[in-house]
Amino acid sequence: MNVTIYHNPACSKSRDVLRVIESAGYRPQIVEYVETGWERDQLDRLLKAAGLTPKEALRRGKGPARDLGLLEADVSDAEIFEAMLERPNLVERPIVETDRGTRLCRPVGVVLDLLDAWPDAPFAKLNGKILIDAQGLPVPGA
């Protein structure tokens, strides 16, 4: 199975998702998009594949979205998309693509829907919270 993760190593959720993928035995293609930036077609394709609008994919918490006025109700998806091209860190992370689909993997457990194989159970996130219980079942909301 092909796995690509659009990853920011500074993000704990992104690190957790990468750890799940690698612990399941995959060798993902890792795209550090904050460093490389986005190509217009690449970002457009990725958002469409994930079923996200630019507004839905906008990183609202930490980061410059508020300072740039991108959280205002009258800001269009086109304006947000252009801002994402200029400032890659405006895109929420991580986004994972596999043969099973493309998803924004927040919460971390969303990545399990995209993988044919999972890490051995039990499996905990980096913060110690269980993601896969001892019976091999995903913990809801993890």
HELIX and SHEET records of a PDB file:
HELIX    1   1 SER A   12  SER A   23  1                                  12    
HELIX    2   2 TYR A   33  THR A   36  1                                   4    
HELIX    3   3 ARG A   40  ALA A   50  1                                  11    
HELIX    4   4 PRO A   54  ALA A   57  1                                   4    
HELIX    5   5 ASP A   77  GLU A   86  1                                  10    
HELIX    6   6 PRO A   88  LEU A   90  5                                   3    
HELIX    7   7 VAL A  108  LEU A  114  5                                   7    
SHEET    1   A 4 GLN A  29  VAL A  31  0                                        
SHEET    2   A 4 VAL A   3  TYR A   6  1                                        
SHEET    3   A 4 ILE A  95  THR A  98 -1                                        
SHEET    4   A 4 GLY A 101  LEU A 104 -1                                        
SHEET    1   B 2 PHE A 123  ALA A 124  0                                        
SHEET    2   B 2 ILE A 130  ILE A 132 -1                                        
END                                                                             
